[in-house]
Amino acid sequence: GTHNYSEGIPAWACSVALLDEGREPIMGVLDFPTQQRVQWAERGGGAWQNGHPLKVKTTPLCETSIIGIQSRIRLNPFPDHLERTCFKYCGRGFGAIAYHAALIAAGKMRGCVDLSVKLHDVAAAVVILGEAGGMLSTLEGGPLLCHAHSHGPFEDRVLPFFAGDPVSGPPLLKYLFPFGAPLGAAGSRGIQSHIDE
C-alpha cells in the first residue's frame, strides 16, 4: 500500500511481524490508521480486530463474492486468472496485499491473489490469516513459507501468494489457475518475474 499512501488513498497499513529463529512469522500486527482499525495475532492465540475475534467466512462462493486481485501486472500474455475472477466473481484491486488479507480475515473478502509479494508484505498477514482460520499457499497450492525457504534468502524472496478460506479456497485456486502459476509469476517453473509493484 505504499503507492496508496503516497497518493493519499486510505487503503494502506503499517505491517509488523515477529519471526522466530527459523524465520517463521509467529506474531503479526496490521494497523490501519486512516480507518482506526488494528488487527493482530499470535501463533496459537487467535486473531483479533479492535478487541473482537476474527474468523474467515466459509460459506459457498457466489457471483457477488469479492476476490482481491493484484492491481499492477506487466506480463505478456496477460494472466487468465484476472478474466476468470471478473467473469465469475467480483474482482477488486485495492492496491495493498495487507489490506486484502485483512478483509479476508474479517470475512469481507473471500480470497486474494498476488503474483509477486515479499516477506515484509505478508509476514503479519500470514499469522493473522492463519489464526483467523484462513489458508495461504503458492499459486499451485503448495505451502507458502516452504516455497520461500527453498529459494534463497527468505527476506528477499519474491513469492506467489494466494489466500482464502479452507473450504472454498482450494476450489477457487484450482478455478483461477487450472494449469498452475502463469508464466512470469514469481516462482513459476524458473521463469523470471516481470511484475512491478
Disulfide bonds with the S-S distance in Angstrom:
none
